């Protein structure tokens, strides 16, 4: 990403989070980042395009830790742990917390905004993780099942109530030790479950 684009998206995020999506204006973003309306409209289309670009950029960061190439050479538990740690850091970052609050707050008035948030963020991440799980099924590493559903479940376990508590301002983001413990627990539960196997 060019410095100019990165600076513009950073300024746009700040304005969105401070003023709310509805109140935020392209003029306010330009005042903070510089540039012109013509440049913004030619690159992003409109205000919603700017918001979608912010979400997409953060989704790209989350997906960067989950490559598809040569996945059969990796241990699934290790893959999920690395991805889970990375995903939790993204979830807890000030920008993504702000995006989440904004999308939830504006969902009723701007359903397209909420849709863009889901499709470019959590939706993309779920699809990529489902591909990883499908490869694991082909290797008989996990039992057969709906991989999209399984991916949704794993992402929910990573977010847990911890994410909600941070979003609501009830606590600060977790420390690195807390995050590692949360991810290890989620991976263990996801792969092994909680029921004790009983053989007759």
N, C-alpha and C positions, 0 to 999 in steps of 0.2 A: 504494500500500500504506500502511495506517495505521501510525503510529509504534509502536502497541502490537503489532500483528502482526509488524512488522519486528523489534522488540526480542525477541519471543518466538522467532521463527525463528532469529535470531542466537544466542540462548542455547541453543536446541535443537541447532544445529550444533556449537557449542562442546562441549556435553556428549557428543554422539555421537562427535566426533573424539577427545576425551580418554578416554572410557570404553569406546568401541566400542558398536555398536548393541545387542547383546544385553544388556550390562551397564547401559546407560543407562536411567534410569527417568523417568517423568513427574514424580515428586516432585523429582528432582534438577533438572529443567528449571524447575519452578515455583520452587524455592528460588533459582535464579539470576535468573529473569525476573520473578517475582511472578505474581499471578493465581491461578486455581483450576483444579482438575481439570475441573470442569464446563465452564468456558470452553474449555479445550483440547479436550475430547471433543466439545463441540457444534460447534466450528469445524473440527477436523481429523479427528475420529472416533477415532483411536488413534495410537500411536507411529509406525506405518508412514505414516499420513496426514501426520504432521509431517515425516517424511523426504521424502515425495513433494512436499510443499509447498516444501521447501528446493530440491529439484531443479528443480521447475517454475519457481520464481522466477529461478533462474540460467539456465534455458533461455529464459525470456522476455527476459532481457537479451541473450542471443545472437541471438535472432530479431528483436529491435528494429532491428537494422541491415540487415535483409533484407526490406523491405516488398514486397508484390506489386503494389500500385497503381502504374500508369504505368510498369511495368518496361520496356515496349517503348521508352521514351524514353531508357533508360540504356544505356551501353556495357557489354557483359558483362564485359570484363576489369576495368573499374573497379568494377563491382558485386562481382565475386569478390574483388578486392583489398580493398575496404572491409570486406566480410563476413569475409574471412580474417583481417584484422588484429583485428577485433573478436572473432572466435571464438577466436583464439590468446590474447588477453588474458583471456577468460573461462576457457579451459582452464588457464591458468597462475595463476589467482587462488587464494589459499590455501583459499577455501571449496570450489571445484570440485576442487582437488587432494585435499582431505579427503574429499569425497563419493566421488570415484573410488576412493580407497584403501579406504574403508568398504564400498562396493558389492562390490569385488573380494574383500575379506577375508570378507565375510559371505554371499557368493553361494551357497555350498553349504548353509549352515544356513537361510538365508532367501531362497529363490529368488524369492519375490514382491517382495522388496526390490530384487533385481537387475533384475527385470522392470520395476518402477516407475522405477528409475534410467534404464534404456535407453529406455523408451517416452516418458517425460516429458522426457528430456534429448536424447541423440544421435538417437533415433528421430524426434522432432518436428523437430529441426533438419534432418535429412536430407530429410524430406518437404517442408519449406519450400524448401530449396535445389533439390530436384527440380522443383518448380513453376517456379522461375526458369529452369532449364535447358530445360524444356518450352517456355516462351515463346521462348527463344533458338532452339530448333529450328524453331518456327513462322516465325521471321524468317530462316530459313536461315543463321543465324550459326554454328551447329555442326551436324555431321552427325548423322543419326538414330541413336538408340541408346536403351538402357534408362536413362532419366534418374535413376531411383532408384539404379541401380548406379553411374552416373557421380557422383552426389552423394556416395555412400559413399566413392568413390575420392578425391574432392577433400577430403573431411573427413579421411580418413586421411593425405593428403599434408600437410595443415595441422598435424595432430598430430605426425606423423613420430616419429623416435626422441627428438626433443627433449622431447616430453611425457613419455615413459617415463623418461628420465633425471631429470627433475624429480620425477616421482612416486616414484622409487626413492631420491631424496635424493642423487643423484650430482652434481648441479650446481644452481645457483640458477636461477630463471626467467630467460629471455633478456632482454637489454636491449632498449630500443625499436628500436635500430638492427639488432640481431640478428633481432628479430621481423619487422621490415619486409623484411629481406633474405630471410628464410625464406618469407614470404608471396609476395613477388614471384617467387621461384623456383618455388614451387608453382603459382601462376597460369600462369606461362610454360610449365611442363611440362604442365600440364593442358590448356591450349588448343592448344599447338603440338607436344607430344611431343619426343622426343630423337633420332629417326631423321632423317637428312639425306635430303631428297627427291632422288631421282635420276631424271632424265628421259632417255629413250632416243630 
